[in-house]
Amino acid sequence: MTTTDDKTIVKDYFNATGFDRWRRIYGDGEVNKVQQDIRIGHQQTIDTVLEWLESDGNLQDLTICDAGCGVGSLSIPLAQAGAKVFASDISEKMVAEAQMRSQEVLNNTNNPVFSVQDLEQLSGKYHTVICLDVLIHYPAEEAAKMIAHLSSLAKSRLIISFAPKLFGFLY
Ligand SMILES: C[S@@+](CC[C@H](N)C(=O)[O-])C[C@H]1O[C@@H](n2cnc3c(N)ncnc32)[C@H](O)[C@@H]1O
């Protein structure tokens, strides 16, 4: 399978059934037991990253790139805490949802800046680059290239997370 094929499949998924599924998981409505476990684990990841970044006490001075931002679960609290956030996602629907959630809590600021973009198209330099739970969707070789690209954008650090691949697992 080519890189383009993988990305097309992932993009189509996150603009259709994947969008509905993950928007629900990353919300506060009712979900099934497995989705509830994913929601709790995801929130723990978000809280951990926020704690790491806040512990340095300089968030207001930082530029942060949230690559594959989803519905803005990390970008929005980072912007609320004063960081300058550039948030992007390959899925238009995810970006639209993130913008809507951002408007609700941040009341029409220009931070975060949202963009629909494949993470390998991103350019510029950011103090910190973050990519949470995105690489699971790609084979190891492609994920390695993505990590290399994201590293090239980071002036100081790259934070990534990924879940173990679980075969035949439905939720
Ligand atoms: C499981 S969600 C995680 C969202 C967010 N990082 C979080 O932790 O809340 C995976 C996200 O990665 C996005 N994604 C997948 N491949 C991507 C790519 N090549 N470039 C940018 N975003 C991508 C999907 O559209 C989806 O929104």
The ligand as an SDF file (V2000), in Angstrom:
LIG
                    3D

 27 29  0  0  0  0  0  0  0  0999 V2000
   -7.4000    9.3050   17.4470 C   0  0  0  0  0  0  0  0  0  0  0  0
   -7.4470   10.9590   16.8550 S   0  0  0  0  0  0  0  0  0  0  0  0
   -6.4100   11.8710   18.0100 C   0  0  0  0  0  0  0  0  0  0  0  0
   -6.7260   13.3440   18.0050 C   0  0  0  0  0  0  0  0  0  0  0  0
   -5.8920   14.2210   18.9610 C   0  0  0  0  0  0  0  0  0  0  0  0
   -4.4670   14.1420   18.6870 N   0  0  0  0  0  0  0  0  0  0  0  0
   -6.1640   13.8800   20.3880 C   0  0  0  0  0  0  0  0  0  0  0  0
   -5.3560   13.1790   21.0250 O   0  0  0  0  0  0  0  0  0  0  0  0
   -7.2080   14.2990   20.9070 O   0  0  0  0  0  0  0  0  0  0  0  0
   -6.3870   10.8670   15.4370 C   0  0  0  0  0  0  0  0  0  0  0  0
   -6.4220   12.1450   14.6050 C   0  0  0  0  0  0  0  0  0  0  0  0
   -5.3170   12.1330   13.7110 O   0  0  0  0  0  0  0  0  0  0  0  0
   -5.7300   12.7270   12.4940 C   0  0  0  0  0  0  0  0  0  0  0  0
   -4.7800   12.3070   11.4490 N   0  0  0  0  0  0  0  0  0  0  0  0
   -4.5730   11.0810   10.9440 C   0  0  0  0  0  0  0  0  0  0  0  0
   -3.6110   11.0830   10.0200 N   0  0  0  0  0  0  0  0  0  0  0  0
   -3.1680   12.3650    9.9210 C   0  0  0  0  0  0  0  0  0  0  0  0
   -2.1890   12.9950    9.1280 C   0  0  0  0  0  0  0  0  0  0  0  0
   -1.4510   12.3210    8.2260 N   0  0  0  0  0  0  0  0  0  0  0  0
   -1.9920   14.3190    9.2770 N   0  0  0  0  0  0  0  0  0  0  0  0
   -2.7520   15.0230   10.1730 C   0  0  0  0  0  0  0  0  0  0  0  0
   -3.7160   14.4700   10.9560 N   0  0  0  0  0  0  0  0  0  0  0  0
   -3.9130   13.1500   10.8390 C   0  0  0  0  0  0  0  0  0  0  0  0
   -7.1370   12.1980   12.3180 C   0  0  0  0  0  0  0  0  0  0  0  0
   -7.8840   12.9290   11.3860 O   0  0  0  0  0  0  0  0  0  0  0  0
   -7.6610   12.2960   13.7590 C   0  0  0  0  0  0  0  0  0  0  0  0
   -8.2640   13.5390   14.0070 O   0  0  0  0  0  0  0  0  0  0  0  0
  1  2  1  0
  2  3  1  0
  2 10  1  0
  3  4  1  0
  4  5  1  0
  5  6  1  0
  5  7  1  0
  7  8  2  0
  7  9  1  0
 10 11  1  0
 11 12  1  0
 11 26  1  0
 12 13  1  0
 13 14  1  0
 13 24  1  0
 14 15  1  0
 14 23  1  0
 15 16  2  0
 16 17  1  0
 17 18  1  0
 17 23  2  0
 18 19  1  0
 18 20  2  0
 20 21  1  0
 21 22  2  0
 22 23  1  0
 24 25  1  0
 24 26  1  0
 26 27  1  0
M  CHG  2   2   1   9  -1
M  END
$$$$
